């Protein structure tokens, strides 16, 4: 039996959402965005050689909240994201989905 990858799981969710209609698609897109954003924060932190505890010390944001955000399970405020970004040497910005984003 083939193991399901995370990419397969997300694709299945997308198919289900499209079958359910526009509201389900909008919910899926918000979920997808949270995972993407959290993943970017985790990659930036790792790229800078920081632990979640070190990021907590720089930001005052609890390590458990950082973990939730990185896993796509949190719902951070704009201030929280700006604080994390500042500590990681980046800033929040909207970019076109067609534009490549480097870490």
C-alpha positions in Angstrom: 0.0 0.0 0.0 1.4 3.4 -1.0 1.9 5.9 1.7 0.2 9.3 1.3 2.5 12.2 1.0 1.6 15.7 2.4 1.4 16.9 -1.2 -1.0 14.1 -2.1 -3.1 14.9 1.0 -3.3 18.6 0.0 -4.2 17.8 -3.5 -7.0 15.5 -2.2 -8.3 18.3 0.0 -8.2 20.7 -3.0 -10.3 18.3 -5.1 -12.8 17.8 -2.3 -13.1 21.6 -1.8 -13.7 22.2 -5.5 -16.4 19.5 -5.4 -18.1 21.2 -2.4 -18.1 24.7 -3.9 -16.8 28.3 -3.6 -16.9 28.5 0.3 -15.0 25.3 0.7 -12.4 26.5 -1.9 -12.0 29.7 0.0 -11.4 27.8 3.3 -8.9 25.5 1.5 -7.0 28.5 0.2 -6.8 30.0 3.7 -5.5 26.7 5.0 -3.0 26.5 2.2 -1.8 30.0 2.9 -1.3 29.3 6.6 0.9 26.2 5.8 2.9 28.2 3.2 3.5 31.1 5.5 4.3 28.9 8.5 6.7 26.9 6.3 8.5 30.1 5.2 9.0 31.2 8.8 10.4 27.8 9.7 12.7 27.9 6.7 13.9 31.4 7.5 14.5 30.5 11.1 16.4 27.3 10.2 18.4 29.2 7.5 19.6 31.6 10.1 20.5 28.7 12.5 18.0 29.8 15.1 16.0 27.5 17.4 12.4 28.3 18.2 13.6 29.2 21.7 16.1 31.7 20.3 13.4 33.2 18.2 11.2 33.4 21.4 14.0 35.3 23.2 14.3 37.8 20.3 10.5 38.3 20.0 8.8 37.6 23.3 6.5 35.2 21.4 6.1 31.9 23.2 7.9 29.0 21.7 4.7 27.0 21.6 3.0 29.8 19.6 6.0 29.9 17.2 5.6 26.1 16.8 1.9 26.5 16.0 2.5 29.2 13.4 5.3 27.2 11.7 3.0 24.1 11.5 0.2 26.2 10.0 -1.9 25.7 13.1 -1.8 29.2 14.5 -3.6 32.3 13.5 -1.0 35.0 14.1 -1.9 38.7 14.1 -0.2 41.1 11.7 1.8 42.4 14.6 3.0 38.9 15.5 4.1 38.2 11.9 5.8 41.6 11.7 7.6 40.9 15.0 8.8 37.5 13.7 9.8 39.0 10.4 11.8 41.7 12.1 13.7 39.1 14.2 14.4 37.1 11.1 15.6 40.1 9.1 12.7 40.2 6.7 9.5 42.2 6.3 5.9 41.3 5.4 4.9 42.0 1.8 2.3 40.9 -0.7 3.7 39.5 -3.8 2.1 38.2 -7.0 1.6 34.4 -7.1 3.5 34.4 -10.3 6.6 36.0 -8.8 9.3 33.8 -7.4 10.0 34.3 -3.7 13.5 33.5 -2.4 14.4 32.6 1.1 
